[in-house]
């Protein structure tokens, strides 16, 4: 579909004004020049259509010009889907505008700042950066050639011509380095050293560190030496899709059979919803669980409550699994664990560690990155509480 002309789509300007005002009121937009970009960059040009998932799991496509209020809401919009062996997968999205502006402001931009964006997507974020910094200072890369071509055309329609490239974002854009800042709209299990190497001394890398699915958040690193970058996590949780090194959908994943007859049974006092309600506990547990984790809820059909969840479960590719009943029995939740490792005990240990540390928030944790090593720490870099990230 051809993007609608921003200047002839009736009424969009009011929606841009409303979105900027909403983000300012929420404390997610402070810089006046970035606020001006939110008001004047038409999001619907970059998202002419978007997808919503129906209750039955199917997807429906919508036209943006039919509901500008939805497009200019502070919400993520699914913009591209792919068919994989595991079913339909999300290929690209337009990030929640409030998260975009919060991340851009975290870069502490000044006039003339050179920024590399990893994950072009629709091009909307590149447009905001271009409006704020000028096209000569904005660079963006994405693994999906079709998305880059669409973004380039839509940016050009508005008179913006930042440097866009197709390739593996993990490699950065060395031919245009050094940059003052690199910002990513994707999640990575460890920070590619190429990103640190391509920012100047004192430069910043802002990325979503996820050593395992759902386990991690935004971390802002400053390059403090030729061979070192360091910084703390953002106080507010955020999540992006994983960085892909090649175009197409995500891998199908793995399956583990949960055989209760062969399982070890016991009780736990830890909330079965912990992986979803205590994200820092899940993050700390991931260092023991490993980079590949499947998780979800077990649902049983009842006449009175169709597909009601009865338990949560986690599993790893080595065949280990744990299933925890949501209902309590005798003051605890029944646990079944099978395979070579006892996964729920790892969650319990992570919860005990987090509690012993005083149940801290994200911003009490930090990351140190060198060419040889990456380490999470609590409080200070020389803390006695350190977790090593597995090399990729």
C-alpha positions, -999 to +999 in steps of 0.1 A: +000+000+000+012+035-008+016+058+022-011+085+023+001+121+017+007+136+051-004+170+040-038+158+026-049+134+053-075+154+070-072+159+108-039+142+115-022+174+128-046+176+157-037+140+166+000+148+166-006+177+190-027+155+213+000+127+213+027+152+222+006+167+250-001+132+264+036+123+265+045+156+281+018+152+308+031+116+314+067+128+318+079+109+288+087+140+267+107+170+280+129+183+252+109+210+234+126+202+200+117+166+203+081+176+213+080+196+181+091+165+162+063+144+177+037+171+168+049+175+132+061+140+121+030+121+108+031+086+122+004+074+099+027+079+069+050+053+084+022+030+095-004+031+067-018-002+079-014-022+111-024-056+125-044-067+156-047-102+168-082-116+173-093-137+203-091-169+181-054-162+173-060-149+138-048-115+126-068-086+111-054-057+091-066-021+096-061+011+076-046+039+097-065+067+080-097+050+091-088+055+128-061+081+133-069+082+170-056+046+173-024+054+153-016+085+174-022+067+207+008+059+229+008+023+219+028-002+199+014-011+165+022-044+147+032-035+112+045-067+096+039-104+100+057-135+088+047-172+084+070-195+102+069-233+110+055-224+144+027-202+129+024-165+124+052-144+139+055-106+143+082-094+120+081-056+127+063-031+148+061+006+154+073+011+190+051+028+216+059+066+210+064+073+247+091+046+248+107+061+217+108+096+232+120+084+266+149+065+249+158+094+226+159+118+256+181+093+275+208+098+249+211+135+261+212+148+225+228+180+216+228+198+182+252+179+159+250+146+177+256+117+154+232+088+162+230+052+148+197+034+152+197-004+152+164-015+138+149+009+113+115-008+113+089+016+099+112+046+099+091+066+123+119+067+150+144+077+123+121+105+113+119+118+149+157+117+151+161+134+118+136+162+127+156+168+159+192+164+146+191+169+108+195+141+082+233+143+081+235+131+117+211+102+116+220+066+105+198+035+107+202-002+098+177-031+096+181-067+085+149-066+064+156-050+030+119-045+022+113-026+054+144-004+048+131+004+013+097+013+025+111+035+053+134+053+028+105+061+005+083+073+034+110+094+048+117+109+014+080+118+010+084+140+040+117+155+027+139+135+051+170+117+038+189+101+067+214+073+059+196+039+058+213+006+053+204-031+051+224-056+071+230-074+104+225-047+130+249-065+153+278-053+131+267-016+133+278+007+105+316+009+108+320+029+076+301+058+092+316+056+127+324+070+151+290+079+165+281+099+196+253+075+204+238+042+193+201+034+202+185+000+195+149-009+189+156-046+194+166-069+222+200-086+224+214-114+247+248-096+250+260-063+238+280-066+205+314-052+210+311-036+175+286-011+190+309-001+218+338+001+193+318+024+170+310+051+196+335+077+206+350+078+241+322+093+263+297+081+237+265+062+247+249+029+238+213+024+248+199-011+243+174-037+256+195-064+272+176-097+273+199-127+281+168-149+279+132-144+267+116-116+287+146-114+311+161-080+311+155-043+303+170-011+289+206-004+299+225+028+291+263+023+286+289+050+284+322+042+267+346+051+295+378+037+279+391+022+247+383-013+261+354-006+285+318+006+286+296+007+317+263+019+329+230+013+348+196-001+338+167+023+332+143+025+362+113+015+340+110-019+323+109-020+285+109-048+260+116-051+222+116-080+198+149-099+195+175-087+170+176-110+140+209-117+122+191-127+089+158-117+074+126-136+080+106-149+110+119-161+143+128-197+150+100-221+159+114-229+193+114-263+211+089-285+229+094-304+262+070-332+273+059-327+309+055-362+323+040-359+358+044-396+365+082-393+363+083-359+380+094-349+415+065-334+435+067-308+463+052-275+474+064-239+471+055-207+488+066-187+457+038-172+436+034-192+404+031-159+385+066-148+395+081-150+361+056-124+349+050-103+380+086-101+393+106-094+362+138-087+381+136-122+397+131-137+363+161-117+351+183-130+379+170-165+374+178-165+337+216-166+345+210-201+358+181-211+336+200-203+304+193-184+272+165-206+258+134-208+280+098-217+270+071-206+294+034-202+297+002-213+314-015-247+315-052-243+306-080-268+314-114-266+300-142-263+325-179-260+318-181-228+339-148-213+327-135-222+293-097-226+290-092-213+325-055-214+335-047-238+362-008-237+364+022-219+351+051-238+336+087-232+324+110-255+303+145-255+288+159-274+258+178-300+280+144-315+289+140-298+323+106-285+332+085-272+361+048-268+365+033-249+394-004-250+403-020-216+406-043-227+434-029-232+469-031-264+489-023-264+526-008-229+523+015-237+493+014-243+456+020-279+443+051-281+421+060-308+396+096-308+383+111-331+357+143-335+336+179-331+347+174-298+365+149-284+391+139-252+374+115-239+400+142-241+426+163-217+405+134-193+406+132-197+443+169-190+447+167-159+425+138-146+446+158-152+478+187-133+463+165-104+452+149-103+487+183-104+504+193-074+483+163-054+496+140-061+466+158-034+445+145-018+413+161-020+378+182+011+383+202-005+411+217-029+386+244-021+360+265-037+333+302-036+324+312-046+289+348-053+277+359-071+245+363-103+266+336-102+292+302-088+301+290-087+338+259-076+355+264-060+389+244-048+418+250-013+433+285-006+420+308-022+393+331-036+421+302-052+439+304-086+455+271-094+437+281-101+400+266-123+373+285-132+342+267-131+308+273-162+287+294-154+256+275-155+223 
